[in-house]
Amino acid sequence: MSQAFVKNDADIPEEPVERQPSGRPNYVTPAGLALLETRIKELAELRAGLLAAKKPGEQGSLPLRQAEIDLRYYETQFKRAILVDHRGLEAADVRFGAAVRVRESDGAEREFFIVGEDEADPAANRINWASPLASALLGAKTGAAVTFSRKNEEVKLEILSVAYPERPQATPSAKTVQE
């Protein structure tokens, strides 16, 4: 068979991946706002270095195009950021920014931090405020039992404690919401 009629994926250049905002409000903790600022700075520096290395007349490389797309995403997220600062709040109910200690039905205890979408890191128990788990926890009080679906099963959690830990200060350049 002639190679003229065979599609070879190696011949097709990769395209950069464009992240899309969720469309929900972009609530951020002070640490999340600092994270956005840091990411913007890193991407701007990366973009500048890649532009400097680009030869005249050369099209943008995949890393350069990806850096530009990522930079636009994070700049947009920063502009949309709504800072929610509950550091040191003394409240028994779960709100954005809370550290929530729970006990699962098997007796295992875990702690989750409810954060913004760009600072979520499930491996570090930092969960997006709009996730099913966070949605089940938000508004509940210490001692309450909540249920949420995980992998087609109902999981029951008892809320053991709710705290609002101190976090590093972030630049107050986004809109601020305080309760």
C-alpha positions in Angstrom: 0.0 0.0 0.0 1.2 3.5 -0.8 2.2 5.6 2.1 0.3 8.5 0.4 -3.0 7.2 1.8 -1.8 6.3 5.3 -2.2 8.9 8.0 1.0 9.2 10.1 0.4 10.9 13.4 4.1 11.7 13.7 3.6 14.1 10.7 1.0 16.2 12.5 2.4 18.8 14.9 0.9 18.8 18.4 -1.4 21.6 19.3 -1.2 23.5 22.5 -3.8 22.7 25.2 -6.2 25.5 26.1 -7.6 25.6 29.6 -11.1 26.8 29.9 -12.5 28.6 33.0 -15.3 26.8 34.6 -17.8 29.6 34.2 -18.4 29.6 38.0 -17.2 32.6 40.2 -13.5 32.4 40.7 -13.3 32.4 44.5 -9.7 32.3 45.8 -8.1 32.1 49.2 -5.2 34.5 49.9 -2.8 31.7 49.1 -4.7 31.0 45.8 -4.4 34.6 44.8 -0.6 34.5 45.5 -0.5 31.3 43.4 -2.1 33.0 40.5 0.3 35.9 40.7 3.3 33.6 40.9 2.1 31.5 37.9 1.6 34.7 35.8 5.1 35.9 36.7 6.6 32.4 35.8 4.8 32.2 32.5 5.7 35.8 31.5 9.4 35.0 32.2 9.1 31.7 30.2 7.4 33.4 27.3 10.1 36.2 27.3 12.8 33.6 27.2 11.2 31.6 24.4 10.6 34.8 22.4 14.3 35.7 22.8 15.4 32.3 21.6 13.1 32.4 18.6 14.8 33.0 15.2 13.5 35.8 13.0 10.7 34.6 10.7 10.3 31.4 12.7 6.8 30.4 13.7 6.0 30.1 17.3 7.1 26.8 18.7 4.7 24.6 20.7 6.3 25.6 24.1 5.9 29.3 23.2 2.3 28.9 22.0 1.5 26.9 25.2 3.1 29.5 27.4 1.1 32.3 25.7 -2.2 30.4 26.1 -1.4 29.5 29.7 -0.5 33.1 30.4 -3.8 34.4 29.0 -5.7 31.8 31.1 -4.0 32.8 34.4 -4.3 36.5 33.6 -8.0 36.1 33.0 -8.4 34.0 36.2 -6.5 36.7 38.2 -8.8 39.4 36.8 -11.8 37.3 37.7 -10.5 36.4 41.1 -12.8 37.1 44.1 -10.7 37.0 47.3 -12.5 35.3 50.1 -10.5 35.8 53.3 -11.7 33.8 56.2 -8.3 33.5 58.0 -8.8 33.2 61.7 -12.6 33.1 61.4 -14.3 31.4 64.4 -17.3 29.6 62.9 -18.7 26.1 63.4 -20.1 25.9 59.8 -18.1 25.0 56.7 -17.3 27.9 54.4 -14.9 28.6 51.6 -11.3 28.4 52.9 -12.1 26.0 55.8 -10.0 23.1 57.0 -12.5 20.4 57.7 -11.7 17.2 59.6 -14.1 14.4 58.9 -14.5 10.7 59.9 -15.5 8.3 57.3 -17.9 5.3 58.0 -14.9 3.0 58.3 -13.4 5.2 61.1 -10.7 6.8 59.0 -10.1 10.5 59.7 -9.1 12.9 57.0 -8.8 16.7 56.7 -9.8 18.6 53.6 -9.2 22.3 52.7 -11.9 24.0 50.6 -10.2 26.2 48.0 -10.5 27.7 44.6 -10.4 25.8 41.3 -6.9 26.7 40.4 -5.5 25.9 43.8 -7.2 22.6 44.2 -4.9 19.6 44.6 -6.7 16.4 45.5 -3.4 14.7 46.5 -2.9 17.3 49.1 -6.6 17.2 50.2 -7.2 20.7 48.8 -10.6 20.4 47.1 -12.3 22.7 44.7 -15.2 24.5 46.4 -17.6 23.3 43.6 -16.6 19.6 43.8 -19.2 17.1 45.0 -17.4 16.6 48.3 -17.0 20.3 49.0 -20.7 20.9 48.0 -21.7 18.3 50.6 -19.6 19.9 53.3 -20.4 23.6 52.7 -22.8 25.0 55.2 -22.7 21.9 57.5 -21.6 22.3 61.1 -19.3 20.4 63.5 -21.0 17.2 64.5 -23.2 17.0 61.4 -23.3 14.0 59.1 -23.1 14.6 55.4 -23.4 12.3 52.4 -22.0 12.6 48.9 -21.6 10.3 45.9 -18.1 8.9 45.1 -17.7 6.3 42.3 -21.4 5.4 42.3 -21.5 4.9 46.0 -22.9 7.0 48.8 -20.2 8.0 51.3 -21.2 9.3 54.8 -18.9 11.6 56.7 -19.1 13.0 60.2 -17.7 16.5 60.5 -15.3 16.5 63.5 -14.0 20.0 63.3 -14.0 23.2 61.2 -11.2 25.7 61.3 -10.0 28.7 59.3 -6.2 28.6 59.5 -4.0 31.6 59.0 -2.4 31.7 55.5 0.3 34.0 54.0 -0.9 37.4 53.0 -1.6 38.0 49.3 -1.7 41.2 47.4 -5.2 42.7 47.8 -5.5 43.5 44.1 -8.7 41.5 43.5 -12.2 42.1 44.8 -12.5 41.0 48.5 -15.4 39.3 50.1 -15.5 39.0 53.9 -18.3 37.7 56.2 
